Amino acid sequence: MEIYAVFMFAGIFTTLLIPETKRKTLEQLAGEVEGTPEFDPSNVRAGTHHKSSVDVSADEIIAEKMA
């Protein structure tokens, strides 16, 4: 029973310590989407433009990773 209590307290503390993302995508959080306040041009590689995750096909992602 004590183990259960430890995990419950750990869950409460991690829930309170993790910041709210407010429905942002991973790209927005990383600062890779142009037009958002979080955009950081130094995080984006030259010549690549990250679209929303819906607009990017799997083939484009694979080709980008292979380059």
NORFENUR-V981467 format. One record per residue. N is the residue number from 1. SS is DSSP state (alpha for helix, beta for strand, coil for the rest). PSI is psi in whole degrees, -180 to 180 (none if undefined). D_FIRST is the distance of its C-alpha to the first C-alpha in Angstrom with 1 decimal. Layout:
((N	SS	PSI	D_FIRST) (N	SS	PSI	D_FIRST))
This chain:
((1	coil	-33	0.0) (2	alpha	-35	3.8) (3	alpha	-42	5.4) (4	alpha	-43	5.2) (5	alpha	-39	6.5) (6	alpha	-45	8.9) (7	alpha	-36	10.2) (8	alpha	-45	10.8) (9	alpha	-38	12.7) (10	alpha	-40	14.5) (11	alpha	-40	15.5) (12	alpha	-46	16.9) (13	alpha	-41	18.8) (14	alpha	-34	20.3) (15	alpha	-39	21.3) (16	alpha	-25	23.1) (17	alpha	-23	24.7) (18	coil	127	26.1) (19	coil	152	29.5) (20	coil	134	30.6) (21	coil	-13	33.1) (22	coil	49	34.8) (23	coil	31	35.6) (24	coil	150	37.4) (25	coil	166	37.9) (26	alpha	-35	37.0) (27	alpha	-40	40.8) (28	alpha	-42	41.1) (29	alpha	-33	38.2) (30	alpha	-8	39.8) (31	coil	31	43.2) (32	coil	-1	45.0) (33	coil	119	46.3) (34	coil	147	49.7) (35	coil	-2	50.3) (36	coil	154	46.8) (37	coil	-23	46.3) (38	coil	-4	44.0) (39	coil	129	46.7) (40	coil	106	47.3) (41	alpha	-25	50.4) (42	alpha	-19	49.5) (43	alpha	-17	46.4) (44	coil	130	48.6) (45	coil	150	50.6) (46	coil	135	54.4) (47	coil	-2	55.8) (48	coil	140	52.5) (49	coil	120	51.7) (50	coil	119	48.3) (51	coil	-179	48.5) (52	coil	157	45.7) (53	coil	-22	43.4) (54	coil	-33	45.1) (55	coil	-14	48.5) (56	coil	125	47.8) (57	coil	164	48.2) (58	alpha	-36	46.4) (59	alpha	-38	49.8) (60	alpha	-38	50.3) (61	alpha	-44	47.0) (62	alpha	-44	47.7) (63	alpha	-38	51.2) (64	alpha	-41	50.0) (65	alpha	-33	47.5) (66	alpha	-22	50.2) (67	coil	none	52.7))
